Amino acid sequence: MPVMPGELLRFVEESEFRGTGLLVDCTVGEGGHSELFLNRFANIRIIAFDRDGEILEIARERLRKHAGRIDFINDNFAHISQHLGQVRGRVHYVLYDFGISSYHFDESGRGFGFARDERLDMRLDGCGESAEEIVNTADEKTLADIIFRYGEERWSRRIASAIVRARRGKPVGTTGELADIVLGAIPKRFHVKNIHPATRVFQALRIAVNDELGAIGRSLDDAHGLLAPGGRIMAISFHSLEDRIVKDKFRRLGRGCLCSEEPRNCRCAGTPYVKLLTKKPLRPDVEETARNSRARSARLRVCEKLAEARPSGILS
Ligand SMILES: C[S@@+](CC[C@H](N)C(=O)[O-])C[C@H]1O[C@@H](n2cnc3c(N)ncnc32)[C@H](O)[C@@H]1O
């Protein structure tokens, strides 16, 4: 079920292009948002990315009746500009719906959650180290850092130490084994009602395995460069780590900055590249969160490229 559909439709409809033109769906997933736009706007075309080839095929099947208006690219959205060079400056909307889909938890069999006992893999595209490799080979400090930074877990050191102790006996191979180790590492009186203690650890490993945050930062710069003046970037985050990157990037673009320096060292010219259309992130309304539990933590930020903005990547 696509998150914040009404808000997104409004941002597309009320733009200068009024729902016509080219939309890049950076995270097509099962195709929910793309389907929404294709159904509503007869004159929209979509280029849809997903780094997971399996889910991309689900979207392709779902959107078969719109086949003439949507193209699919199986790659990381960190590489959008490599694929979209020929439409640079001619994209009207870019959408991000970060994270993973319910398909990943329920059907992929790749160990994203602990509702089932599955092999600890967590790779979206089969590339790089799996969660199992990290859990069994990273040193204790690295494990604690991953769990603290990407899971914001205060018990990160205890959990890392418990993992290292457990794997001395036998490698940690499955989601169930890891969840049990985490459960045992956090004192019972600190367990939070209705939230499994391993939730943050699984989030942390998934982010590390897929370098999720690095991909967001790289892609947002490129997205701005692809937009036509008046075009909009719409980004839905599900935790503060994602939202912080979007907020920081939009603010920098809003004050005419394309560099990655700390604000005090930034020498960018100061002519805004974008207008922020959401000063604070928008949240889904209560009806939506009652209908769709995944929407509960969603935050939407939107910015619009200004007509006088200089092309992205050129600094004076
Ligand atoms: C929350 S789901 C998207 C759901 C989709 N908007 C819908 O309505 O069905 C996020 C999707 O983004 C994909 N994804 C995550 N990181 C990605 C990246 N760096 N590049 C491309 N796709 C990515 C995941 O594989 C997942 O399918």
The ligand as an ORCA input file, in Angstrom:
! r2SCAN-3c Opt
* xyz 0 1
  C       9.455      1.161      0.727
  S       9.794      0.243     -0.673
  C       8.989      1.128     -1.949
  C       7.517      0.856     -2.051
  C       6.894      1.527     -3.279
  N       6.982      2.955     -3.224
  C       5.455      1.092     -3.461
  O       4.557      1.944     -3.362
  O       5.216     -0.095     -3.713
  C      11.440      0.686     -0.982
  C      12.061      0.015     -2.184
  O      13.277      0.683     -2.466
  C      14.239     -0.256     -2.852
  N      15.530      0.333     -2.539
  C      16.090      0.537     -1.325
  N      17.265      1.150     -1.455
  C      17.451      1.361     -2.787
  C      18.483      1.973     -3.562
  N      19.566      2.499     -2.976
  N      18.340      2.014     -4.894
  C      17.228      1.505     -5.502
  N      16.225      0.901     -4.826
  C      16.339      0.839     -3.480
  C      13.924     -1.498     -2.046
  O      14.390     -2.646     -2.718
  C      12.399     -1.437     -1.979
  O      11.828     -2.202     -3.012
*
